[in-house]
């Protein structure tokens, strides 16, 4: 097991840092936090990854930003118009 320091962020700002354990194997994790808890953590992350993948497949393609990106990629004149609009509001 090793320790890793990570930033805790909210709305893009760093609130602080925390130190977390990074386990090198399933056995190490099970020994450190217990097999039931290790399995619960794994199952929770597998579920979250599946939900995030499903959400991305059903929302990103339809989002206004994704549609603008696709349009800009397909037509350079649209990219120029988007850049002009962004320049006018920043």
N, C-alpha and C positions, 0 to 999 in steps of 0.2 A: 504494500500500500504506500502511496505517496500522497502528499498534500499539494493542493493547487489553490492559488489565490485568484478569485474571480471578482469582477466588478458587479455590483447590484445596481441596475439602472431602472429609471422610471421616466417615461416620456423623453428618452434620449439623454437624460442627465444622470451622472453617476451619484448614487446616494451614499455609497461606501463600498468597502470590499469585505469579502468573507473568505475564510479558508474552508475548503471542502476536501473530503477524502476521495481519492481516485483508486479504486481497487483494480488489481492486475488480473484477477481471475474470479470466477463465480464462487469457488471454494473460499477464497479470501473474503469476499463480501459476505457469504453465508456465515462464516466464522465470526466476522466482526459485528454484524448487525442481526444475525439470526436468519435461518433459512426462510421462514415465513415472511419476514419483512423484506428480504432480498427478492423473493418471488413476487411479492406485492409491488415493489418498485419496478421490477421488470415488466410485469403485466400492465401497470399504469402507463409506462412509457410506450409500450407496444400499442396500446389503445390510443394514446395521444398522437403517435406518429400516423396511425391509420386514419384517425379523424382529420388530422391536418392535411394529409394527402388527398382525402376525399374532398375536403373544403376547398383546397387549392384547385382541384380539377373542376369544381363546380362554380367557382367564383372568380378566380383570377382571369380566366379567359373572357369573362363577360364584364369585368370591371371597366370603368371609363378609362383608367390609366392603361390597362392592357390593350384596349381597343385603339387608343391613341398611339401607343407604341407600335402596334401592328400596322396601322395606317401610315405612320411615319416611315416605317421600314419599307413598305410597299411603294410609297410615293414621296420622293425627295421634296416636292413642293409643299406637301403637308408638314414635313419636318421643319421646313423654313417657317411656315405659319405658326407652328407650335412654339418655336424658338422666339419669334417676334412677340407672341402673346406673353410668354414667360418674361421676356425682357421688359415688357410694358408694365408688369405687375410687381416686379422686384426692385 
